[in-house]
Structures are given as structure tokens and as C-alpha cells.
Amino acid sequence: LTAMLAAQIISSSIVGTATDASGAVVPGASVTAVNSSTGITRNTVADNSGAYSFPQLAPGNYRVEVTAQGFKRYEVSEVVLPVGQTVRVDARL
């Protein structure tokens, strides 16, 4: 029974890239994903190629915020994350 329950765990992901107005990547940008229903917050930092990811999120609606020193804050609300899907949210700071 435990194996059957583990097989039914389905998570979703948000991925993206942080760039500036010219399209250059912004490594080290701080990225936050907030589940709009539960208020649960996850944080990460963009890697050297500006990429970030939030694996294993619960499906639902999210707000994604991206900040970096010297740049205007990027925010998008109502990111719908379906069951078992990966949604791309690219941030142009």
C-alpha cells in the first residue's frame, strides 16, 4: 500500500531565466515563488546562466517575484501550475 501511495505523488515545477532589458542574463537574481492559496513561499537564486527552478511544487496558483541589485523588481501573479506540469516564467528585469 505504501508503494502505491508514493506512486501517486504528483508535483509540478516552475522554471525560468532572469535577464535584463537587453536580454543579458542576470546571475544571482533572487527568485521567490508564493503559493497564492497556502502562502507557502519557496526561494532560490538564479545560477551563472540566469536560470532558476522550483522543482516539486504543489499544483495551484503562484506569484513569482524576481529581484536583483540595481534592477527594477519583476513580479507576475496568477501563474497557474497544473498537476505534473512545468511552467516557464522568464523574468525581464
N, C-alpha and C positions, 0 to 999 in steps of 0.2 A: 504494500500500500504506500509506503514512503517513497519508493521509486516512482510510482505513478504520480504522486503529488509533485515531486521535483520536476518531472517532465512537463507539468502544466504551468510552471512559472514562465511567464512571458514578459519580457521587458522591451523597452524602446530606447532610442538614442537621439541626441541632438549633436550635430557636428557642424563645423563652420570654420571660416578663416577671417581673421581680423586684418583689414587693410586700411590705408589712409586714402585721402581723396584722389591721389594719383594712381592708386592701385598697388602701391608698395606694401609689403606685409608689415605688420606691427607685432614683432615678437614681444613676449612678456605682458601683453594686454591681460587685464583681469576680467574674467568672464563669470557671470552668475546666472544660474537658471533657477527660477522660483516656480514651484507648482502653485497655480492660482487657487486651487481648491483646498489644499492642505497647508500651504505656507512653507512647506519644506524647501530649503534652499541648498543648492549644491554650488561649489565654487571650483574654478580651475584657472590655469594660466596658459595663454597661447604659447606654443613652442617656437623654436627658431624660424619656422616657416610660417608663423602666424596662425597655425592650425590649432583647434581646440576640439574637445569632445566630452560629452557626458554620456557614458555608457550606462546601461542598466537603470534607466529611469522608469517610473511607473507611468503608464499611459495617462493622458489628461491634457489640460491646458497649461501652458507655461509662459512666463515672461523671461526674456533673455536680455541681460544688460552687459555691455562691454565698455570698459574704461581703460585709459592709458594716459600717463602723464603727458601734458601738452596737447591733448586731443579732446574734442567735444565728445561727451558721453553718447553712446549708441544704445537705444532701447527699442525692443519690439514686444508688444503684448499679443496675447491670444495666439501663441504658437500651439497649434493643435498637434498632439503627438499620439497617433493611432497605435493600437496594440501591435507589438512586434515590428514596428517600422523605424526607420531612421529618417529624421527630418534635418534638412540643411538650413542653417541660419548664418549667412555671411554678413559680417558687420563692417560697414564702411564708416570709419571714424573721421 
